[in-house]
Amino acid sequence: MSQAPVVTRFAPSPTGALHIGGARTALFNYLFARHHGGQFLLRIEDTDKARSSAENTQAILDGLNWLGLDWDGEPLSQASRADRHIEVAHELLAKGAAFKCFSTQDDIEAFRESARAEGKSTMFRSPWRDVEAADHPDAPFTVRIKAPQSGSTTISDAVQGDVTWKNDQLDDMILLRSDGTPVYMLAVVVDDFDMGITHVIRGDDHLANAFRQSLIYTAMGWDLPVYAHIPLIFGPDGKKLSKRHGATGAAEYQMMGYPAAGMRNYLTRLGWSHGDDEFFTDAQAIEWFGLDGIGKAPARFDFKKLENICGLHNAATDDAALLHEIEAFLHATDAPALTEAQRDGMSRGMYCLKERAKTFPDLLEKAHFILTSRPITPDDKAAKHLNDVSRGILSELTPHLQNVSWSRDALEDAVAQLAAAHETKLGKLAGPLRSVLAGRAVSPSVFDMMLVIGREETIGRLTDATG
Protein backbone atom coordinates (compact mmCIF):
# COMPACT_ATOMS: atom_id res chain seq x y z
CA MET A 1 0.00 0.00 0.00
CA SER A 2 1.48 3.37 -1.02
CA GLN A 3 2.06 5.92 1.71
CA ALA A 4 -0.09 9.06 1.73
CA PRO A 5 1.80 12.17 0.58
CA VAL A 6 3.09 14.29 3.45
CA VAL A 7 0.97 17.32 4.33
CA THR A 8 2.07 19.69 7.10
CA ARG A 9 0.61 22.97 8.32
CA PHE A 10 1.51 26.09 10.22
CA ALA A 11 -1.46 27.41 12.17
CA PRO A 12 -0.73 30.73 13.89
CA SER A 13 -3.26 32.79 15.86
CA PRO A 14 -3.31 36.39 14.59
CA THR A 15 -3.26 37.83 18.09
CA GLY A 16 0.26 39.23 17.69
CA ALA A 17 3.23 39.39 15.33
CA LEU A 18 5.09 36.29 14.08
CA HIS A 19 7.24 35.18 17.03
CA ILE A 20 10.66 33.74 16.30
CA GLY A 21 9.48 30.45 17.88
CA GLY A 22 6.50 30.39 15.52
CA ALA A 23 8.81 31.16 12.61
CA ARG A 24 10.94 28.12 13.49
CA THR A 25 7.82 25.92 13.77
CA ALA A 26 6.74 27.10 10.32
CA LEU A 27 10.26 26.44 9.00
CA PHE A 28 10.34 22.88 10.36
CA ASN A 29 6.93 22.16 8.78
CA TYR A 30 8.08 23.70 5.51
CA LEU A 31 11.35 21.74 5.39
CA PHE A 32 9.69 18.45 6.29
CA ALA A 33 7.04 18.87 3.58
CA ARG A 34 9.57 19.93 0.94
CA HIS A 35 11.94 17.07 1.91
CA HIS A 36 9.14 14.60 1.18
CA GLY A 37 7.82 16.41 -1.90
CA GLY A 38 4.59 17.09 0.01
CA GLN A 39 2.47 20.12 0.82
CA PHE A 40 2.98 22.87 3.38
CA LEU A 41 -0.34 24.53 4.22
CA LEU A 42 -1.19 27.68 6.16
CA ARG A 43 -4.18 28.07 8.48
CA ILE A 44 -4.98 31.26 10.35
CA GLU A 45 -6.59 30.34 13.68
CA ASP A 46 -8.74 33.45 13.93
CA THR A 47 -11.60 32.13 16.07
CA ASP A 48 -10.76 34.54 18.92
CA LYS A 49 -12.49 37.55 17.35
CA ALA A 50 -11.71 39.82 20.30
CA ARG A 51 -7.94 39.38 19.95
CA SER A 52 -7.48 38.56 16.24
CA SER A 53 -6.86 41.32 13.73
CA ALA A 54 -6.35 41.68 9.99
CA GLU A 55 -3.16 43.65 10.70
CA ASN A 56 -1.69 40.76 12.69
CA THR A 57 -2.68 38.29 9.96
CA GLN A 58 -0.89 40.44 7.39
CA ALA A 59 2.16 40.74 9.67
CA ILE A 60 2.33 36.93 9.90
CA LEU A 61 2.08 36.58 6.11
CA ASP A 62 4.74 39.28 5.64
CA GLY A 63 7.04 37.51 8.13
CA LEU A 64 6.68 34.17 6.34
CA ASN A 65 7.24 35.84 2.96
CA TRP A 66 10.38 37.57 4.24
CA LEU A 67 11.71 34.24 5.53
CA GLY A 68 11.01 32.73 2.12
CA LEU A 69 8.55 30.10 3.38
CA ASP A 70 6.16 29.74 0.47
CA TRP A 71 3.03 27.83 1.45
CA ASP A 72 0.81 25.86 -0.91
CA GLY A 73 -2.64 27.14 -1.83
CA GLU A 74 -4.56 29.92 -0.09
CA PRO A 75 -4.33 30.49 3.68
CA LEU A 76 -7.37 28.96 5.40
CA SER A 77 -9.39 30.99 7.90
CA GLN A 78 -10.48 28.80 10.79
CA ALA A 79 -13.34 31.16 11.67
CA SER A 80 -14.85 30.65 8.21
CA ARG A 81 -15.32 26.93 8.97
CA ALA A 82 -17.42 27.23 12.13
CA ASP A 83 -20.41 25.48 10.50
CA ARG A 84 -18.27 22.42 9.75
CA HIS A 85 -16.94 22.33 13.33
CA ILE A 86 -20.51 22.48 14.68
CA GLU A 87 -21.54 19.69 12.28
CA VAL A 88 -18.87 17.37 13.72
CA ALA A 89 -19.95 18.16 17.29
CA HIS A 90 -23.51 17.16 16.42
CA GLU A 91 -22.22 14.00 14.74
CA LEU A 92 -20.44 13.12 18.01
CA LEU A 93 -23.71 13.75 19.90
CA ALA A 94 -25.58 11.45 17.50
CA LYS A 95 -22.94 8.72 18.02
CA GLY A 96 -23.25 8.97 21.79
CA ALA A 97 -19.59 10.03 21.98
CA ALA A 98 -20.59 13.47 23.32
CA PHE A 99 -23.36 14.76 25.57
CA LYS A 100 -25.32 17.88 26.40
CA CYS A 101 -24.29 19.46 29.70
CA PHE A 102 -26.73 21.84 31.38
CA SER A 103 -24.42 22.78 34.26
CA THR A 104 -24.04 26.53 34.61
CA GLN A 105 -20.84 28.40 35.48
CA ASP A 106 -22.20 28.74 39.01
CA ASP A 107 -22.74 24.97 39.21
CA ILE A 108 -19.16 24.33 38.05
CA GLU A 109 -17.68 26.83 40.51
CA ALA A 110 -19.70 25.35 43.38
CA PHE A 111 -18.40 21.87 42.44
CA ARG A 112 -14.80 23.15 42.45
CA GLU A 113 -15.16 24.95 45.78
CA SER A 114 -16.53 21.78 47.34
CA ALA A 115 -13.72 19.68 45.84
CA ARG A 116 -11.08 22.11 47.13
CA ALA A 117 -12.60 21.99 50.60
CA GLU A 118 -12.48 18.18 50.57
CA GLY A 119 -8.97 18.09 49.10
CA LYS A 120 -10.21 16.34 45.94
CA SER A 121 -9.45 17.00 42.25
CA THR A 122 -11.15 20.14 40.96
CA MET A 123 -11.54 18.64 37.46
CA PHE A 124 -15.24 19.02 36.73
CA ARG A 125 -17.31 15.86 36.33
CA SER A 126 -20.65 16.72 34.77
CA PRO A 127 -23.74 15.11 36.34
CA TRP A 128 -25.36 15.20 32.85
CA ARG A 129 -22.99 12.72 31.20
CA ASP A 130 -25.39 9.77 31.26
CA VAL A 131 -28.78 11.50 31.59
CA GLU A 132 -31.36 10.40 28.98
CA ALA A 133 -32.52 13.03 26.46
CA ALA A 134 -36.09 12.70 27.78
CA ASP A 135 -34.90 14.10 31.11
CA HIS A 136 -33.12 17.12 29.66
CA PRO A 137 -34.44 20.56 30.69
CA ASP A 138 -35.33 23.28 28.19
CA ALA A 139 -32.24 25.36 28.99
CA PRO A 140 -28.91 26.44 27.45
CA PHE A 141 -26.30 23.68 27.27
CA THR A 142 -22.71 23.03 26.25
CA VAL A 143 -21.68 19.97 24.26
CA ARG A 144 -18.95 17.92 25.94
CA ILE A 145 -17.02 14.90 24.69
CA LYS A 146 -17.17 11.67 26.71
CA ALA A 147 -13.58 11.04 27.75
CA PRO A 148 -12.62 7.52 28.84
CA GLN A 149 -12.55 7.37 32.66
CA SER A 150 -10.17 4.46 33.17
CA GLY A 151 -7.04 3.06 31.61
CA SER A 152 -4.52 5.22 29.80
CA THR A 153 -3.81 6.77 26.41
CA THR A 154 -0.40 6.58 24.75
CA ILE A 155 0.70 8.85 21.95
CA SER A 156 3.75 7.90 19.88
CA ASP A 157 5.49 11.21 19.32
CA ALA A 158 8.17 11.44 16.63
CA VAL A 159 10.31 13.67 18.88
CA GLN A 160 9.27 12.87 22.45
CA GLY A 161 8.83 9.10 22.00
CA ASP A 162 5.89 7.25 23.57
CA VAL A 163 4.07 9.49 26.05
CA THR A 164 1.31 8.07 28.27
CA TRP A 165 -1.50 9.93 30.04
CA LYS A 166 -3.89 8.43 32.57
CA ASN A 167 -7.44 8.71 31.28
CA ASP A 168 -8.82 9.71 34.67
CA GLN A 169 -6.83 12.93 34.21
CA LEU A 170 -8.73 13.77 31.02
CA ASP A 171 -11.86 15.89 31.46
CA ASP A 172 -15.00 15.77 29.34
CA MET A 173 -13.88 18.86 27.49
CA ILE A 174 -16.35 21.29 25.95
CA LEU A 175 -16.79 21.10 22.17
CA LEU A 176 -19.57 23.69 21.76
CA ARG A 177 -20.14 26.60 24.12
CA SER A 178 -23.61 27.39 25.45
CA ASP A 179 -24.04 29.93 22.61
CA GLY A 180 -23.43 27.13 20.10
CA THR A 181 -19.99 28.30 18.99
CA PRO A 182 -17.18 25.72 18.60
CA VAL A 183 -14.08 25.77 20.79
CA TYR A 184 -10.50 25.90 19.49
CA MET A 185 -9.71 22.26 20.43
CA LEU A 186 -12.52 20.96 18.24
CA ALA A 187 -11.74 23.34 15.37
CA VAL A 188 -8.07 22.27 15.25
CA VAL A 189 -8.89 18.59 14.91
CA VAL A 190 -11.62 19.05 12.29
CA ASP A 191 -9.46 21.38 10.24
CA ASP A 192 -6.41 19.12 10.43
CA PHE A 193 -8.53 16.14 9.33
CA ASP A 194 -10.27 17.98 6.50
CA MET A 195 -6.99 19.48 5.27
CA GLY A 196 -5.45 15.99 5.14
CA ILE A 197 -2.67 16.89 7.59
CA THR A 198 -0.41 13.86 8.01
CA HIS A 199 2.14 15.36 10.43
CA VAL A 200 1.46 17.88 13.21
CA ILE A 201 4.80 19.53 14.02
CA ARG A 202 4.40 22.11 16.81
CA GLY A 203 5.82 23.32 20.12
CA ASP A 204 5.96 20.86 23.00
CA ASP A 205 3.75 23.22 25.01
CA HIS A 206 0.94 21.62 22.95
CA LEU A 207 1.77 18.05 24.03
CA ALA A 208 -1.05 17.88 26.59
CA ASN A 209 -3.47 19.11 23.90
CA ALA A 210 -2.61 16.06 21.78
CA PHE A 211 -4.25 13.75 24.33
CA ARG A 212 -7.44 15.80 24.44
CA GLN A 213 -7.51 16.18 20.66
CA SER A 214 -6.94 12.44 20.21
CA LEU A 215 -10.33 11.88 21.90
CA ILE A 216 -12.06 13.56 18.96
CA TYR A 217 -10.07 11.60 16.36
CA THR A 218 -10.87 8.32 18.09
CA ALA A 219 -14.56 9.12 18.57
CA MET A 220 -14.89 10.07 14.88
CA GLY A 221 -12.99 6.98 13.72
CA TRP A 222 -10.31 9.11 12.13
CA ASP A 223 -6.61 8.19 11.95
CA LEU A 224 -4.39 10.32 14.14
CA PRO A 225 -1.69 12.34 12.39
CA VAL A 226 1.96 11.77 13.29
CA TYR A 227 2.68 14.11 16.20
CA ALA A 228 6.08 15.77 16.59
CA HIS A 229 6.27 18.14 19.56
CA ILE A 230 9.43 20.20 19.29
CA PRO A 231 11.20 21.82 22.27
CA LEU A 232 10.72 25.51 22.91
CA ILE A 233 13.38 28.16 22.31
CA PHE A 234 15.08 29.48 25.43
CA GLY A 235 17.23 32.55 25.85
CA PRO A 236 20.96 32.31 26.65
CA ASP A 237 20.06 32.16 30.38
CA GLY A 238 18.00 28.98 29.96
CA LYS A 239 14.63 30.68 30.39
CA LYS A 240 11.87 30.86 27.78
CA LEU A 241 12.81 33.37 25.08
CA SER A 242 11.21 36.72 25.83
CA LYS A 243 11.64 40.45 25.20
CA ARG A 244 14.23 40.69 27.97
CA HIS A 245 16.61 38.60 25.85
CA GLY A 246 16.22 40.92 22.86
CA ALA A 247 14.08 40.79 19.74
CA THR A 248 11.47 38.01 19.64
CA GLY A 249 9.53 38.87 16.46
CA ALA A 250 10.59 37.83 12.95
CA ALA A 251 9.90 41.36 11.67
CA GLU A 252 12.34 42.79 14.21
CA TYR A 253 15.16 40.69 12.74
CA GLN A 254 14.20 41.84 9.26
CA MET A 255 14.34 45.49 10.39
CA MET A 256 17.74 44.91 12.05
CA GLY A 257 19.06 43.78 8.69
CA TYR A 258 19.67 40.09 9.16
CA PRO A 259 19.61 38.24 5.81
CA ALA A 260 16.67 35.85 5.43
CA ALA A 261 18.96 33.00 4.27
CA GLY A 262 21.02 33.36 7.46
CA MET A 263 17.88 33.37 9.61
CA ARG A 264 16.61 30.21 7.89
CA ASN A 265 19.95 28.46 8.42
CA TYR A 266 20.20 29.51 12.07
CA LEU A 267 16.58 28.69 12.96
CA THR A 268 16.85 25.29 11.25
CA ARG A 269 19.91 24.51 13.36
CA LEU A 270 18.09 25.64 16.54
CA GLY A 271 16.92 22.33 18.01
CA TRP A 272 17.76 20.24 14.91
CA SER A 273 21.12 18.95 13.77
CA HIS A 274 22.75 17.11 10.90
CA GLY A 275 26.06 15.89 12.24
CA ASP A 276 28.28 18.87 13.00
CA ASP A 277 27.05 20.96 10.08
CA GLU A 278 26.46 24.59 11.09
CA PHE A 279 26.44 26.44 7.76
CA PHE A 280 24.31 25.03 4.95
CA THR A 281 22.22 26.07 1.96
CA ASP A 282 18.44 25.86 1.61
CA ALA A 283 18.86 22.90 -0.76
CA GLN A 284 20.96 21.06 1.82
CA ALA A 285 18.46 21.84 4.60
CA ILE A 286 15.63 20.36 2.50
CA GLU A 287 17.73 17.33 1.55
CA TRP A 288 18.82 16.60 5.13
CA PHE A 289 15.80 17.56 7.24
CA GLY A 290 14.03 14.84 9.22
CA LEU A 291 12.20 14.61 12.52
CA ASP A 292 14.85 12.24 13.85
CA GLY A 293 17.32 15.15 13.89
CA ILE A 294 15.23 17.15 16.40
CA GLY A 295 16.42 17.00 20.00
CA LYS A 296 14.23 16.85 23.11
CA ALA A 297 16.03 19.55 25.09
CA PRO A 298 15.09 23.22 24.70
CA ALA A 299 17.26 25.08 22.19
CA ARG A 300 19.14 28.19 23.35
CA PHE A 301 19.09 31.27 21.17
CA ASP A 302 22.64 32.52 20.69
CA PHE A 303 22.84 35.96 19.06
CA LYS A 304 26.58 35.63 18.30
CA LYS A 305 26.02 32.36 16.44
CA LEU A 306 23.17 33.97 14.51
CA GLU A 307 25.46 36.85 13.48
CA ASN A 308 28.25 34.50 12.44
CA ILE A 309 25.92 32.38 10.30
CA CYS A 310 24.42 35.51 8.72
CA GLY A 311 27.93 36.79 7.94
CA LEU A 312 28.74 33.53 6.15
CA HIS A 313 25.53 33.78 4.11
CA ASN A 314 26.23 37.39 3.12
CA ALA A 315 29.70 36.38 1.95
CA ALA A 316 28.33 33.42 -0.02
CA THR A 317 25.44 35.26 -1.69
CA ASP A 318 25.69 36.29 -5.34
CA ASP A 319 26.53 40.02 -5.58
CA ALA A 320 23.44 40.98 -7.59
CA ALA A 321 21.13 39.00 -5.29
CA LEU A 322 22.72 40.59 -2.22
CA LEU A 323 22.27 44.08 -3.65
CA HIS A 324 18.62 43.26 -4.32
CA GLU A 325 18.19 42.18 -0.66
CA ILE A 326 19.85 45.34 0.58
CA GLU A 327 17.51 47.47 -1.51
CA ALA A 328 14.55 45.53 -0.06
CA PHE A 329 15.94 46.20 3.44
CA LEU A 330 16.22 49.94 2.74
CA HIS A 331 12.63 49.95 1.48
CA ALA A 332 11.36 47.98 4.52
CA THR A 333 13.04 50.39 6.93
CA ASP A 334 11.83 53.51 5.04
CA ALA A 335 15.44 54.49 4.30
CA PRO A 336 16.21 56.47 1.12
CA ALA A 337 16.54 54.32 -1.98
CA LEU A 338 19.93 54.02 -3.70
CA THR A 339 20.58 56.37 -6.60
CA GLU A 340 21.67 54.89 -9.91
CA ALA A 341 25.27 55.97 -9.21
CA GLN A 342 25.19 54.43 -5.71
CA ARG A 343 23.75 51.20 -7.09
CA ASP A 344 26.51 51.02 -9.71
CA GLY A 345 29.15 51.68 -7.05
CA MET A 346 27.68 49.01 -4.77
CA SER A 347 27.69 46.52 -7.66
CA ARG A 348 31.37 47.22 -8.37
CA GLY A 349 32.32 47.15 -4.70
CA MET A 350 30.25 44.24 -3.39
CA TYR A 351 33.29 41.92 -3.52
CA CYS A 352 35.02 43.96 -0.80
CA LEU A 353 31.88 44.87 1.16
CA LYS A 354 30.23 41.52 1.85
CA GLU A 355 33.13 39.72 3.54
CA ARG A 356 32.63 39.76 7.33
CA ALA A 357 29.50 41.95 7.11
CA LYS A 358 27.07 40.20 9.48
CA THR A 359 24.05 42.42 8.85
CA PHE A 360 22.96 44.82 6.13
CA PRO A 361 23.68 47.88 8.33
CA ASP A 362 27.24 46.49 8.78
CA LEU A 363 27.58 46.24 5.02
CA LEU A 364 26.11 49.70 4.39
CA GLU A 365 28.52 51.20 6.92
CA LYS A 366 31.43 49.59 5.03
CA ALA A 367 29.93 51.06 1.85
CA HIS A 368 29.98 54.59 3.26
CA PHE A 369 32.78 55.51 0.84
CA ILE A 370 30.43 54.67 -2.05
CA LEU A 371 27.24 56.15 -0.60
CA THR A 372 28.77 59.45 0.56
CA SER A 373 29.45 62.45 -1.67
CA ARG A 374 32.10 65.15 -1.86
CA PRO A 375 33.26 67.07 0.01
CA ILE A 376 33.80 64.31 2.57
CA THR A 377 33.83 65.27 6.23
CA PRO A 378 35.82 62.72 8.27
CA ASP A 379 34.28 61.50 11.53
CA ASP A 380 36.19 62.12 14.77
CA LYS A 381 38.22 58.88 14.64
CA ALA A 382 39.19 59.38 11.01
CA ALA A 383 40.05 63.06 11.51
CA LYS A 384 42.78 62.07 14.01
CA HIS A 385 44.81 60.59 11.12
CA LEU A 386 44.89 63.88 9.25
CA ASN A 387 47.37 66.63 10.10
CA ASP A 388 49.62 68.97 8.15
CA VAL A 389 52.32 66.32 7.75
CA SER A 390 50.01 63.56 6.46
CA ARG A 391 48.19 66.03 4.18
CA GLY A 392 51.54 67.15 2.77
CA ILE A 393 52.55 63.59 1.98
CA LEU A 394 49.18 62.78 0.40
CA SER A 395 49.35 65.88 -1.78
CA GLU A 396 52.41 64.32 -3.43
CA LEU A 397 50.40 61.21 -4.29
CA THR A 398 48.04 63.02 -6.64
CA PRO A 399 50.45 63.46 -9.59
CA HIS A 400 51.53 59.81 -9.28
CA LEU A 401 47.89 58.73 -9.69
CA GLN A 402 47.27 60.83 -12.81
CA ASN A 403 48.95 58.43 -15.20
CA VAL A 404 49.41 55.19 -13.24
CA SER A 405 47.74 52.06 -14.59
CA TRP A 406 44.52 51.72 -12.48
CA SER A 407 45.24 48.23 -11.12
CA ARG A 408 45.79 47.04 -7.59
CA ASP A 409 49.48 46.28 -8.14
CA ALA A 410 50.17 49.67 -9.70
CA LEU A 411 48.30 51.53 -6.96
CA GLU A 412 50.12 49.61 -4.23
CA ASP A 413 53.46 50.41 -5.92
CA ALA A 414 52.63 54.12 -6.14
CA VAL A 415 51.72 54.38 -2.44
CA ALA A 416 54.70 52.18 -1.40
CA GLN A 417 57.13 54.41 -3.34
CA LEU A 418 55.68 57.51 -1.66
CA ALA A 419 56.01 55.89 1.77
CA ALA A 420 59.64 54.90 1.02
CA ALA A 421 60.47 58.44 -0.12
CA HIS A 422 59.31 59.71 3.28
CA GLU A 423 61.01 56.83 5.13
CA THR A 424 57.72 55.57 6.54
CA LYS A 425 55.77 52.34 6.20
CA LEU A 426 52.92 51.87 3.75
CA GLY A 427 50.63 51.13 6.74
CA LYS A 428 51.30 54.61 8.14
CA LEU A 429 49.65 56.13 5.07
CA ALA A 430 46.58 53.85 5.23
CA GLY A 431 44.93 55.81 8.07
CA PRO A 432 45.17 59.23 6.37
CA LEU A 433 44.08 57.68 3.05
CA ARG A 434 41.03 56.11 4.68
CA SER A 435 40.09 59.47 6.18
CA VAL A 436 40.32 61.16 2.80
CA LEU A 437 38.61 58.44 0.74
CA ALA A 438 35.92 57.28 3.19
CA GLY A 439 35.78 59.72 6.08
CA ARG A 440 35.93 56.67 8.33
CA ALA A 441 38.70 55.02 10.36
CA VAL A 442 37.31 51.57 9.45
CA SER A 443 36.64 50.74 5.81
CA PRO A 444 37.63 48.26 3.11
CA SER A 445 41.27 48.39 1.99
CA VAL A 446 42.31 51.77 0.56
CA PHE A 447 43.24 50.06 -2.72
CA ASP A 448 39.82 48.41 -2.99
CA MET A 449 38.23 51.80 -2.42
CA MET A 450 40.37 53.41 -5.13
CA LEU A 451 39.49 50.65 -7.60
CA VAL A 452 35.76 50.93 -6.85
CA ILE A 453 35.41 54.73 -7.00
CA GLY A 454 37.86 55.13 -9.90
CA ARG A 455 40.71 57.47 -10.79
CA GLU A 456 38.76 60.71 -11.17
CA GLU A 457 36.89 60.40 -7.85
CA THR A 458 40.01 59.26 -5.97
CA ILE A 459 42.03 62.25 -7.17
CA GLY A 460 39.07 64.55 -6.49
CA ARG A 461 38.84 63.39 -2.85
CA LEU A 462 42.61 63.74 -2.37
CA THR A 463 42.52 67.25 -3.84
CA ASP A 464 39.60 68.23 -1.58
CA ALA A 465 41.55 67.15 1.51
CA THR A 466 45.02 68.43 0.60
CA GLY A 467 43.94 71.51 -1.40
N, C-alpha and C positions, 0 to 999 in steps of 0.2 A: 504494500500500500504506500503510495507516494505521500511525502510529508507536506502538510499545508504550508504555503509560502509565509514567511515571517511578516508579521504586521505589528509595529510598535506605535506608541503614541506619546505625545507630551501634552499634559492637560493642566495648564496653569489657571489659577483663579485671578481675574483681572482686578484684584483689590490693592494692587501696588505694582511697582516696576518689576522688571525681570531681575530676580536675585541671582547672584553668581552661582548659588547652589542649584537653582532651577535651570540655569544655563547649562551646567554640567549634566544634569539629568536629561535635558533635551539632547545634548551632544551624545551621551551614551546610547540613547534610543536611536538617534540618527545613525551613529556608526554601526550599531548592531544590525539595523535594517539594511543599510547599504552593503555591509559585509556579506549578508545572505541574499542580496539582490531582491530584498522585500520592500515593503512600504513603510514610510514614516509619516504618521498622521498627526494633525494638530486639532485639539479640542479645547475650546475656551469654556471653563467651568464658571459660568456667569449666573448661577441660580441665586446667589446672594445679591439681590437687586439693590439693597441699601448700600453695599460696599463696592459693587462692581461699577466700572465706568468705561465708556468708549475710549477715553484718553489712555487709561491703563492698558486696555486691549491693544491699542495702536502702539503703545510703548513696548509691549511684549513682542509684537510682530516686528517692530523696528529693531529690537535687540537681537532677535533670531536672524533677521536679514543681515544685520551687521556681522554677526558671527559666521554667516555663510551656511546656515542650516536650512536648506530648502526642503520644505515639507511637500507631501504629495496631496493633490486635490485642494479643495477649499477648507478653511478652518471651520469646524463644526461648533455651533453654539449649543451648549447644553440646555439652556433655558428654552430654546425653541422646540425641545423634544419632550416637554412636560407631559403631553397627552400620552406618549408612548410609555413613559415611566409609570403613569397612573394605570394604564392598561395592564402592565405586568403585575402591579400590586393587586389588582382585582382578579387576575388570573391565579395568583397565590392564594387569595381568599377562597376562590372557587375550588381549588385543590385541597383546601383544608390545611395548607402550609402556613397560613397567616390568619389572624383573627381581629375582630373589632374590639377595641378597648374603650370603654366609656369612663374610665377613671379621669378625674379632673386634675389640674395641677395641685389643687389643695389636697386631694386624696393622696397624690404621690408624695407630697411634702409631709403629710401626716404619717404615712407609712415610714418614711425615712427618719423622721424624728423618733418614732417608736423604736425602730431598729437601732438607732444610735444609743438610745436609753438602755436597751437590752444588750448592747455590745454585739449586735448581729450585723451581717452584711447589709449595706444600704442599697444594694442593687434591687431595683423595683421588680416585684413579681406581681403581674396583673391578676386580679381575681376573675377577670373575664375570659381567660385563655380557653376554658373548656365549657363556657356557657352556651347553651343552644340558642339559635337565632330567634326562636319563638319567645325566649325570655329577655330579649334585648329591649331596652327602653327606647323611646323616640327622643334621642338626644345626640349632641355632637360626639363623634368618636374619632380616635386615631386608628390606623391599621398597623398592627405589629406582626413581625414574623415569629413563628414558633421555633425557638432555638432548642436543640436537644438539651436535656437536663441531666444527662449522665454520660459517662464515658469521656472520650477526648477526641480532639480533632488535630490531625497532623498535616502541616503544609510543607511540601518539599520545595525549599527556596534555593534558587540557583546560586545565590551568594552565601546565605546564612546556613544552608544545609537543612536538615529536617527540624522543624520547630513544632512543638506540641503545646496545645492549650486545653486545659480542662473545660469540658462543656458547661459545668455548673458555674463557670465564671463568665459565660456568655449570656447577655440579657436578651429578652424578646424585643429587639430594637424596633423603633418606629420606622415604618416605610412611608406612610402618608400622615401628614399632620391633620389636626381636627378641621382645618379649613380646606382639606382635600389636596393640598400641594405636596409633591414628593420631596423626600429628603435627599441630601447629597449622596449618602451611602447607596441608596437604591439607584439613583441616576447614574452613578459611576459604573455599576455592574451592567445595567441595561445598555448603556452606551458602549462599553467595552465589548459586550457580546455582539451587539448589532454592527459595530465597526469591524468585527472579525479580528480583534486584537489577540495575538497569540502569546505575546510576552509583555508583562507589566513590569517595567523597570522604573523604580522610584525610590525615594529616600526611605531609610529604615525606620523613620518616625511613622511610617504608614504600616508597619508590620502587623500591629494589632488589628488594623482595619481589615487586613486580608482574611482573618478568621471570621469576622462578622460578614464580610462580603461573600465569603465562601458559602455561607448559609443560603444566600439567594441563588447562587449558581446551582447548588445541590438541589434545592427545592424546585427549581425550574427544569432540572435534568440537563443542565448545560455543562459542558466540559470547562474546567478551570483553566485559565491561561497559565503559562509558566511565570511564576513570580520571581523577581530578582530585586531584593531590597538592599540598596547601596548605602554605605556609611555616609554620615553627614560630613560637612566640611567644618573643621575647627580652625580657629586662629592659631598663631604661633605659640600662644600660651596654653593651648590644649582645651580652650573653651569654645563653645559654638560661635562660629564666625558672626560678628556683629559690627555695627558702626564704629565701635571703639577700636577695632583693629584696622580701620581704614575703609575704603570703598567696598560696598557690598552689591551694588547694582551693575549689571552689564554695561548700561549706558555710561556710567561713571568712568569705566575703563576706556570706553570709546573716546570720551571727551578728554581723558588724560593722554590720549595718543598712543595707546598700545595697539600694535598691529593685530588684526583679527586672526591671522594665521598663527601668530605666537600664542594668543589666548586659547585657540583651539588645541594646540599642542600641549600647553600647560594644563588646561582643564582635563584633557584626556588622561594625562599622566597622574592627575590628582585622584588617587584611590584605585588606579588601574596601572598595571605594568606589563611590559613585554621584555623580559630579561632585564638588562641594565640600560636599555635604550631610553635616552632622555629627549633627544632632538629627533623629530621625524616629520615626514611630509603627510599631507592629508591622505594621499594614496596608500602610504604605509599604514597609517592609523586604520583605514578601512580594511586593508588586507589582514592586519594583525588582530583586530579587536574581537574579543570574546568575553563572555560573562565569567569564564574561569580565571581571567586575569584580574578580577576585582577583588580587593582585600576586604576583610571584615572590620578592620580597625578604622576609626575616623581618620580622614586625610587632613593634614595640616597645611594651611595656605602659607606659602613662603614667598613674600614679595620680591626678594632678591633672585630666587630661582625664576620667577615669572619674568623679571627684567632680563635675565641672562638668556632665557629661551627666546624672548622677543627680539633681543639683539641679534641672535643667530638667524632668526627668520628675516629680519631686515637685510642682513648681509647677503642672504641667499636669494632674496627676491629679485626678479628681473627689474632692471632700472626703470623701464617704462611703466611697468605694473606698480612699482613702488611710488613713482611720481603721481600716478593716478590715485593711489590710496592717500597720499599726502594732501592732494587737492580735495579729496572727499572729507578728510579731517578738517581742513581749513573751512570748508563749507559748513560742516556739522557744528563747528565751534564759533560760527559767525565771524571768522577772521577774514580780512581782505583776500580776495582771490589773487593768484599770481598773474602778473602781467606777461605778455608774450615774451619779453626779453628775460624776465625772471625764470619763466618756464624753460626757455632755451638754455639758460645758464645752469639750471638745476639738472637738465638732461645731460649736459656736458660734464657736470661735476659729480654726478651721483656716485661714480666709482670711488671717490675719495670722501664722500659724505656718509655712506651707509655702513661702513665698517665701524663697529663698536657703538653705533647709535641705537640705544635700547628703546627709545620712544620717538614719535614724530617730533615733539618739541626739542628733543636732543638733536635730531637731525637738522631741524630748521635753525637751531642755534649755530650749528657747525656751518650752515649755509649762509650765515649772516653776510659774509663777504660777497655773496652773489645777490642777496636780497636788498642790500643797502645801496645807497647812491651817493655820489660825490657832492660836496666835500665830506669826507669821512671824519667824524669826531670820535677819537679813541675813548673807550671807557677808562675808568680810573686805573685799573691794573695795566692796561695796555699803554696808557700815557706815561707810566713810570719808565718805560724802555726808550722814550724819546727825550733827547736833550740836544744841546748844540753840537756836541761831538758826534753823536750817532746820526743826526740830520746831515752834518757835513760829509760824513762817509757815504751816506745813502745818495747824496746829491751827485757824487762821482759815479754812481751806478748807472744813472740815466743814459749817458752817452754810450755806455757799453751795450745797453739793451736795444739801442736804435737799430743796429744792423745784425745782432747775433741771431743765429738760427734758433727758431722758437721751439726748442726741444728740451726735454728735462736735462740731458747731459750738458748741453750748451749753457743753459741757465745756471746749472750748478757750477760749471767752470767759471762763468763770469763772476758769480758771487764769491767763489773760492779765491780767485785772483785778487779781487778787491780786498778780501780779508787778509790775504798774505801781504799785500802792499802796505797794510796798516798794522802788520805784525799782530793780528788777532785771529781767533778761530772763527770758522764759518758759523758755528753755533751762536757766537756773540752777536752776529748780525741778524739772526732769526727773530729775536724779540722785537727789535725796531722795525723789521720788515713786516712782521705780523701786524703791528700797530698801524702801519701805514696802509697795508693792503686790506685788513679786515676790521681794524678798530677794536680788536679783541686780543687778549693775551693767550687764549686757547682757540686754535683753529686747525684746519688741515695743514699739511706741509706748505711752506711758502712757495715751493716750486709747483705744487699742485694748483695752488691759487693762481699763480701767474699763468699756467697753462689754460686754466678754465676761463679766466677773465680776458686773456689775450694781451698782445703787446701794447696796443693803444691805451687800454684802460689801466694796465700796470704802470706805464710811464706817466699817465695822467695823475694817478694816485700818488706816485713818488714826487711829481712836480708840485702837487698841492701841498704836500707835507714839508718839502725842503725849499720850495719857493725860490 
